[in-house]
Amino acid sequence: MIKSELIQQIADDNPHLFQRDVERIVSTVFDEITAALSRGDRVELRGFGAFSVKTREARLGRNPRTGESVPVPEKVVPFFKTGKDLRERMNKEPAG
């Protein structure tokens, strides 16, 4: 599912909301998650999962084309850990 499909699904499920308002809500939620991660904060959505940031140490990498060693600087990357409810729903046996 992409962002526009999410917005459309929420708008379809909530006919009392204008689509432009749903777009603003979804964008605001994503912007706030992004801002929190930029600050190094953790964002937890109970039952869904938690977003956090991890630091990858500087290392010596390899250029796959030439085989030459290349220094890779330290960087901060987003990390997502699934919540218990989501994990259970993903691993639930299908009925039948």
MIKELO-465393 format. One line per 2 residues: their letters; for each residue z, x, y of N, C-alpha, C. Coordinates in nm, 2 decimals, padded with zeros to 4 digits. Layout:
# residues N
a) Z:X:Y:Z:X:Y:Z:X:Y; ...
END
This chain:
# residues 96
mi) 00.00:00.08:-00.12:00.00:00.00:00.00:00.00:00.09:00.12; -00.08:00.05:00.22:-00.09:00.13:00.35:-00.02:00.05:00.45
ks) 00.01:00.11:00.57:00.09:00.05:00.67:00.03:-00.09:00.71; -00.10:-00.10:00.73:-00.17:-00.23:00.77:-00.14:-00.34:00.67
el) -00.15:-00.30:00.54:-00.12:-00.40:00.43:00.02:-00.44:00.43; 00.12:-00.35:00.46:00.26:-00.39:00.48:00.28:-00.49:00.59
iq) 00.22:-00.46:00.70:00.23:-00.55:00.82:00.17:-00.68:00.79; 00.06:-00.69:00.72:-00.01:-00.81:00.68:00.08:-00.89:00.59
qi) 00.14:-00.82:00.49:00.23:-00.89:00.39:00.35:-00.95:00.46; 00.41:-00.88:00.55:00.53:-00.93:00.62:00.49:-01.05:00.71
ad) 00.38:-01.03:00.78:00.33:-01.14:00.86:00.30:-01.27:00.78; 00.24:-01.25:00.66:00.21:-01.37:00.57:00.34:-01.43:00.52
dn) 00.44:-01.35:00.49:00.57:-01.40:00.44:00.65:-01.46:00.55; 00.62:-01.44:00.68:00.70:-01.49:00.79:00.61:-01.55:00.89
ph) 00.55:-01.67:00.86:00.45:-01.73:00.95:00.51:-01.76:01.09; 00.64:-01.76:01.11:00.70:-01.79:01.24:00.69:-01.67:01.33
lf) 00.65:-01.55:01.28:00.64:-01.43:01.36:00.49:-01.40:01.39; 00.47:-01.36:01.51:00.33:-01.31:01.55:00.30:-01.18:01.49
qr) 00.18:-01.16:01.45:00.14:-01.03:01.38:00.17:-00.91:01.48; 00.15:-00.93:01.61:00.18:-00.82:01.70:00.32:-00.78:01.70
dv) 00.41:-00.88:01.68:00.55:-00.85:01.67:00.59:-00.78:01.54; 00.53:-00.82:01.43:00.55:-00.75:01.31:00.51:-00.61:01.31
er) 00.39:-00.58:01.38:00.34:-00.45:01.40:00.44:-00.36:01.47; 00.49:-00.42:01.58:00.59:-00.35:01.66:00.72:-00.32:01.58
iv) 00.76:-00.42:01.50:00.88:-00.39:01.42:00.86:-00.28:01.32; 00.75:-00.29:01.25:00.72:-00.19:01.14:00.71:-00.05:01.21
st) 00.64:-00.04:01.32:00.62:00.09:01.39:00.75:00.14:01.44; 00.84:00.05:01.49:00.97:00.09:01.54:01.06:00.15:01.43
vf) 01.05:00.09:01.31:01.13:00.13:01.19:01.08:00.27:01.15; 00.95:00.29:01.14:00.90:00.42:01.10:00.93:00.52:01.21
de) 00.91:00.49:01.34:00.94:00.58:01.45:01.09:00.63:01.44; 01.18:00.54:01.42:01.32:00.57:01.41:01.35:00.66:01.29
it) 01.29:00.63:01.18:01.31:00.72:01.06:01.26:00.86:01.09; 01.14:00.87:01.15:01.08:01.00:01.19:01.17:01.07:01.29
aa) 01.22:01.00:01.39:01.31:01.06:01.49:01.44:01.12:01.43; 01.50:01.04:01.34:01.62:01.08:01.27:01.59:01.21:01.19
ls) 01.48:01.21:01.11:01.45:01.33:01.03:01.42:01.45:01.12; 01.36:01.42:01.24:01.33:01.53:01.33:01.46:01.60:01.38
rg) 01.57:01.51:01.39:01.70:01.57:01.44:01.77:01.63:01.32; 01.72:01.62:01.20:01.79:01.67:01.09:01.89:01.57:01.02
dr) 01.88:01.45:01.07:01.97:01.35:01.01:01.92:01.29:00.88; 02.00:01.23:00.81:01.97:01.16:00.68:01.95:01.01:00.70
ve) 01.85:00.95:00.64:01.83:00.80:00.66:01.84:00.74:00.52; 01.94:00.65:00.50:01.97:00.59:00.37:01.94:00.44:00.38
lr) 01.85:00.39:00.29:01.82:00.25:00.28:01.87:00.21:00.15; 01.99:00.15:00.15:02.06:00.11:00.02:01.97:00.04:-00.07
gf) 01.97:00.08:-00.20:01.89:00.02:-00.30:01.75:00.07:-00.30; 01.70:00.13:-00.19:01.57:00.18:-00.19:01.57:00.33:-00.21
ga) 01.64:00.40:-00.12:01.64:00.55:-00.13:01.69:00.61:00.00; 01.69:00.74:00.00:01.73:00.82:00.11:01.63:00.92:00.15
fs) 01.60:00.93:00.28:01.52:01.03:00.34:01.61:01.14:00.40; 01.57:01.27:00.37:01.64:01.38:00.43:01.54:01.49:00.45
vk) 01.59:01.60:00.51:01.51:01.72:00.53:01.57:01.84:00.45; 01.48:01.92:00.40:01.52:02.04:00.33:01.45:02.16:00.39
tr) 01.51:02.27:00.38:01.45:02.39:00.44:01.39:02.47:00.32; 01.27:02.51:00.34:01.21:02.60:00.24:01.21:02.74:00.30
ea) 01.27:02.83:00.22:01.29:02.96:00.26:01.15:03.03:00.28; 01.15:03.13:00.37:01.03:03.22:00.38:01.00:03.28:00.25
rl) 00.88:03.31:00.21:00.85:03.37:00.09:00.71:03.44:00.10; 00.68:03.51:00.00:00.55:03.58:-00.01:00.46:03.50:-00.10
gr) 00.35:03.44:-00.04:00.26:03.36:-00.11:00.13:03.44:-00.15; 00.04:03.37:-00.20:-00.09:03.44:-00.24:-00.21:03.36:-00.20
np) -00.30:03.42:-00.14:-00.43:03.36:-00.10:-00.51:03.34:-00.23; -00.53:03.21:-00.27:-00.60:03.18:-00.39:-00.74:03.24:-00.40
rt) -00.81:03.25:-00.28:-00.95:03.29:-00.28:-00.96:03.44:-00.30; -00.87:03.52:-00.23:-00.88:03.66:-00.23:-00.77:03.73:-00.32
ge) -00.67:03.66:-00.36:-00.56:03.71:-00.43:-00.46:03.80:-00.35; -00.49:03.81:-00.22:-00.41:03.89:-00.13:-00.27:03.82:-00.10
sv) -00.17:03.90:-00.09:-00.03:03.85:-00.06:-00.03:03.81:00.09; 00.03:03.69:00.11:00.04:03.64:00.25:00.19:03.59:00.27
pv) 00.24:03.63:00.39:00.38:03.58:00.41:00.37:03.44:00.45; 00.46:03.36:00.39:00.47:03.21:00.43:00.61:03.20:00.50
pe) 00.60:03.15:00.63:00.73:03.14:00.70:00.82:03.02:00.65; 00.94:03.03:00.69:01.04:02.93:00.66:00.99:02.80:00.72
kv) 01.01:02.68:00.65:00.98:02.55:00.71:01.07:02.44:00.67; 01.07:02.34:00.74:01.15:02.22:00.71:01.06:02.11:00.66
vp) 01.09:02.05:00.55:01.00:01.95:00.49:01.08:01.82:00.46; 01.02:01.70:00.47:01.09:01.58:00.44:01.11:01.57:00.29
ff) 01.22:01.50:00.25:01.25:01.48:00.11:01.30:01.34:00.09; 01.25:01.28:-00.02:01.29:01.14:-00.05:01.36:01.13:-00.19
kt) 01.47:01.07:-00.20:01.54:01.05:-00.32:01.55:00.90:-00.34; 01.50:00.85:-00.46:01.51:00.71:-00.49:01.65:00.66:-00.51
gk) 01.67:00.54:-00.47:01.80:00.47:-00.49:01.81:00.42:-00.63; 01.93:00.39:-00.67:01.95:00.34:-00.81:01.88:00.21:-00.84
dl) 01.88:00.11:-00.75:01.81:-00.01:-00.77:01.66:00.01:-00.79; 01.60:00.09:-00.70:01.45:00.12:-00.71:01.42:00.19:-00.84
re) 01.50:00.28:-00.87:01.48:00.36:-01.00:01.49:00.27:-01.12; 01.58:00.18:-01.12:01.60:00.08:-01.23:01.48:-00.01:-01.24
rm) 01.43:-00.06:-01.12:01.32:-00.15:-01.12:01.19:-00.08:-01.17; 01.18:00.05:-01.14:01.06:00.12:-01.18:01.06:00.15:-01.33
nk) 01.18:00.16:-01.39:01.19:00.19:-01.53:01.22:00.07:-01.62; 01.21:-00.05:-01.56:01.24:-00.17:-01.63:01.13:-00.20:-01.73
ep) 01.17:-00.23:-01.85:01.07:-00.26:-01.96:01.00:-00.39:-01.92; 00.86:-00.40:-01.93:00.79:-00.52:-01.90:00.83:-00.63:-02.00
ag) 00.84:-00.76:-01.95:00.87:-00.87:-02.03:00.75:-00.90:-02.13; 00.78:-00.95:-02.25:00.67:-00.98:-02.34:00.70:-00.94:-02.47
END
